[in-house]
Amino acid sequence: MFSDAITHPTDTPVSTHALAEAATIGGYAPSICNTQPWRWRLTADTLELCLASERIMRVTDPEARLATLSCGAALHHAHVALRAQGWDATVTRLPRDGATAVLARIRVGGRAPADPAAVEYLRTIPSRHTDRRPVTGSPVDAADLAAVTAAVQAQGTRLHTLRPDQILELAAAVDHAQRSEAGDPAWQAELAVWAGGTRPSGSGVPDAAIPNRATQTTVPGRDFGHYGDLPVSAAHDESAVFVTLYGPGDDPIDWLRAGEALSAGWLTATMRGAAVLPYSAPIEVIASRQAIRAMISSVGYPHLLLRLGRTDPAADPAPHAPRLHAEQTIDRA
Ligand SMILES: Cc1cc2nc3c(=O)[nH]c(=O)nc-3n(C[C@H](O)[C@H](O)[C@H](O)COP(=O)(O)O)c2cc1C
């Protein structure tokens, strides 16, 4: 992990090296269908984050809300890397100074004491991953849930834990969303571009991370249109806990902040031995998104659903999805 850091000309300032490393570490963030929809622009003392238009799923995600959320996760990873390595780094979100396409700008000041919480997050980044197998171990406990909730809230987003009766409503919303998407040939064609096979391109979801048969779950996992190679047990997902990330608004700034919160919450869950699986189909389809919004009594706008739980400790770890080479996502000004 972290082995494909970009190479640096020898006369580059040390802060620029740190920003390049931060962008590289940002590349390990989770993203919708592993599209890695981020582009970094590197100058001597700033790193700008933009959407990579060629890696947005235009049918699934026409407003780029999930691409922006994915960029927020990459932003949190990059900011963590700088703070962990002893840099005073300031983030400006959606700077309105002419560069309209910029989602965020990170500016490095001078050296600062390494932030111990960021050091913990940075250590956890290599082991964080998506696990689509049923969660069958003991459920995450109240202390784990409180830690994940606090990490999400510290990033300005909120987390609602679904009550047992709401899990059936969630299952219905996911089922509705997946049926409506699967009935659209354009959606199927787009999914086929981003899922399946061995993914030598370094992006997309490989068959190795897709279950090799239907999983026993109340809430259906993402329908990738085919089974993959990931061995799954016949056990039921009964110890799953479902949460929704939601925020005060439904604009790009809210999606970006939700992505930062996703990164913080997911890394916290990983530190505590909990597996995380995002569910975005009910966010992608408007009727399902409205059903999820009703579950939080319309006090905010839902951005993503997550399943938290523990997988069989005796099973092999779930495989990691590939990544683009850092050079493919970083432009030097
Ligand atoms: C915004 C967002 C939405 C996602 N939606 C789903 C989903 O609906 N189903 C799923 O199985 N994985 C989902 N994922 C997980 C991604 O597929 C995963 O992060 C990506 O393939 C990279 O793999 P990794 O998390 O193991 O690094 C989502 C991730 C993000 C950030």
The ligand as an SDF file (V2000), in Angstrom:
LIG
                    3D

 31 33  0  0  0  0  0  0  0  0999 V2000
  -20.7500    6.9880   -2.7010 C   0  0  0  0  0  0  0  0  0  0  0  0
  -20.5070    5.4980   -2.6840 C   0  0  0  0  0  0  0  0  0  0  0  0
  -21.5310    4.6250   -3.0410 C   0  0  0  0  0  0  0  0  0  0  0  0
  -21.3170    3.2420   -3.0110 C   0  0  0  0  0  0  0  0  0  0  0  0
  -22.3660    2.3970   -3.2850 N   0  0  0  0  0  0  0  0  0  0  0  0
  -22.1870    1.0590   -3.1910 C   0  0  0  0  0  0  0  0  0  0  0  0
  -23.2930    0.1740   -3.3920 C   0  0  0  0  0  0  0  0  0  0  0  0
  -24.4410    0.5980   -3.5870 O   0  0  0  0  0  0  0  0  0  0  0  0
  -23.0540   -1.1590   -3.3090 N   0  0  0  0  0  0  0  0  0  0  0  0
  -21.8060   -1.6660   -3.0880 C   0  0  0  0  0  0  0  0  0  0  0  0
  -21.6630   -2.8870   -3.0600 O   0  0  0  0  0  0  0  0  0  0  0  0
  -20.7280   -0.8420   -2.8850 N   0  0  0  0  0  0  0  0  0  0  0  0
  -20.9110    0.4970   -2.9170 C   0  0  0  0  0  0  0  0  0  0  0  0
  -19.8560    1.3480   -2.6870 N   0  0  0  0  0  0  0  0  0  0  0  0
  -18.5250    0.7990   -2.4020 C   0  0  0  0  0  0  0  0  0  0  0  0
  -17.6150    0.9680   -3.6170 C   0  0  0  0  0  0  0  0  0  0  0  0
  -17.9910    0.0840   -4.6360 O   0  0  0  0  0  0  0  0  0  0  0  0
  -16.1550    0.7600   -3.1670 C   0  0  0  0  0  0  0  0  0  0  0  0
  -15.7990    1.8060   -2.3010 O   0  0  0  0  0  0  0  0  0  0  0  0
  -15.1880    0.7270   -4.3280 C   0  0  0  0  0  0  0  0  0  0  0  0
  -15.4380   -0.3860   -5.1530 O   0  0  0  0  0  0  0  0  0  0  0  0
  -13.7400    0.6620   -3.8450 C   0  0  0  0  0  0  0  0  0  0  0  0
  -13.5490   -0.4810   -3.0580 O   0  0  0  0  0  0  0  0  0  0  0  0
  -13.0120   -0.3980   -1.5660 P   0  0  0  0  0  0  0  0  0  0  0  0
  -14.0380    0.3550   -0.7620 O   0  0  0  0  0  0  0  0  0  0  0  0
  -12.9110   -1.8400   -1.1420 O   0  0  0  0  0  0  0  0  0  0  0  0
  -11.7060    0.3210   -1.5720 O   0  0  0  0  0  0  0  0  0  0  0  0
  -20.0460    2.7220   -2.6810 C   0  0  0  0  0  0  0  0  0  0  0  0
  -19.0240    3.6210   -2.3130 C   0  0  0  0  0  0  0  0  0  0  0  0
  -19.2510    4.9880   -2.3020 C   0  0  0  0  0  0  0  0  0  0  0  0
  -18.1530    5.9320   -1.8660 C   0  0  0  0  0  0  0  0  0  0  0  0
  1  2  1  0
  2  3  1  0
  2 30  2  0
  3  4  2  0
  4  5  1  0
  4 28  1  0
  5  6  2  0
  6  7  1  0
  6 13  1  0
  7  8  2  0
  7  9  1  0
  9 10  1  0
 10 11  2  0
 10 12  1  0
 12 13  2  0
 13 14  1  0
 14 15  1  0
 14 28  1  0
 15 16  1  0
 16 17  1  0
 16 18  1  0
 18 19  1  0
 18 20  1  0
 20 21  1  0
 20 22  1  0
 22 23  1  0
 23 24  1  0
 24 25  2  0
 24 26  1  0
 24 27  1  0
 28 29  2  0
 29 30  1  0
 30 31  1  0
M  END
$$$$
